[in-house]
């Protein structure tokens, strides 16, 4: 059985971000590790928490949106 690692982007697309409406979220290791209103502050805090994991920064939408992936 192959254990496929989920990217931070794929995690963010599927994550329930309602608790973080309009805030910046830092994602590492398939979880949100920091959040807040200022992107730079959130990223700096995430750097302290992430260890050697890659950090992705994204802004949670003000409203939940449906995102569809189109296959061709």
QUIRAHU-V32269 format. One record per pair of residues at least 12 apart in sequence whose C-alpha atoms are under 10 Angstrom apart, sorted by sequence separation. I is the first residue (numbers start at 1). J is the second residue. D is the distance in whole Angstrom. If there is no record, write none. Layout:
I:J:D + I:J:D
This chain:
23:35:6 + 24:36:5 + 25:37:9 + 33:45:9 + 34:46:6 + 43:55:8 + 12:25:9 + 23:36:5 + 24:37:6 + 25:38:10 + 26:39:9 + 33:46:6 + 34:47:9 + 43:56:9 + 12:26:10 + 22:36:9 + 23:37:5 + 24:38:7 + 25:39:8 + 32:46:9 + 33:47:10 + 43:57:7 + 12:27:8 + 15:30:9 + 17:32:9 + 20:35:7 + 21:36:10 + 22:37:8 + 23:38:8 + 24:39:6 + 34:49:8 + 42:57:8 + 11:27:8 + 15:31:9 + 20:36:8 + 21:37:10 + 23:39:8 + 24:40:9 + 26:42:7 + 27:43:10 + 33:49:7 + 34:50:10 + 11:28:9 + 15:32:9 + 20:37:9 + 24:41:9 + 25:42:7 + 26:43:6 + 33:50:8 + 40:57:10 + 8:26:9 + 9:27:9 + 11:29:9 + 12:30:8 + 24:42:7 + 25:43:8 + 26:44:10 + 28:46:8 + 39:57:8 + 8:27:6 + 9:28:10 + 11:30:6 + 12:31:8 + 23:42:9 + 24:43:9 + 26:45:9 + 27:46:8 + 28:47:10 + 39:58:9 + 7:27:10 + 8:28:6 + 10:30:9 + 11:31:8 + 12:32:9 + 26:46:6 + 39:59:8 + 7:28:9 + 8:29:7 + 9:30:9 + 11:32:9 + 25:46:9 + 26:47:9 + 28:49:9 + 29:50:8 + 7:29:8 + 8:30:6 + 28:50:6 + 33:55:9 + 35:57:9 + 37:59:9 + 6:29:9 + 7:30:7 + 8:31:8 + 27:50:9 + 28:51:9 + 29:52:10 + 32:55:10 + 34:57:9 + 35:58:10 + 36:59:9 + 5:29:9 + 6:30:7 + 8:32:9 + 26:50:9 + 28:52:10 + 29:53:7 + 32:56:9 + 35:59:9 + 5:30:9 + 28:53:6 + 29:54:8 + 30:55:10 + 32:57:10 + 35:60:9 + 27:53:9 + 28:54:6 + 29:55:8 + 27:54:8 + 28:55:5 + 29:56:10 + 27:55:6 + 28:56:7 + 26:55:6 + 27:56:5 + 28:57:9 + 25:55:10 + 26:56:6 + 27:57:6 + 25:56:8 + 26:57:5 + 27:58:8 + 25:57:6 + 26:58:7 + 24:57:7 + 25:58:5 + 26:59:9 + 24:58:6 + 25:59:6 + 23:58:9 + 24:59:4 + 25:60:7 + 23:59:6 + 24:60:6 + 22:59:6 + 23:60:6 + 24:61:9 + 21:59:8 + 22:60:5 + 23:61:8 + 20:59:9 + 21:60:5 + 22:61:5 + 23:62:8 + 20:60:6 + 21:61:6 + 22:62:5 + 19:60:9 + 20:61:8 + 21:62:5 + 22:63:8 + 17:59:10 + 18:60:8 + 20:62:8 + 21:63:7 + 17:60:6 + 18:61:8 + 21:64:9 + 12:56:9 + 16:60:9 + 17:61:8 + 18:62:8 + 12:57:10 + 15:60:10 + 17:62:9 + 18:63:8 + 8:54:8 + 12:58:8 + 17:63:9 + 18:64:7 + 7:54:10 + 8:55:8 + 9:56:8 + 12:59:10 + 13:60:10 + 17:64:8 + 8:56:6 + 9:57:9 + 12:60:9 + 16:64:8 + 7:56:9 + 8:57:9 + 9:58:9 + 8:58:10 + 13:65:10 + 14:66:10 + 13:66:9 + 14:67:9 + 13:67:8 + 13:68:10
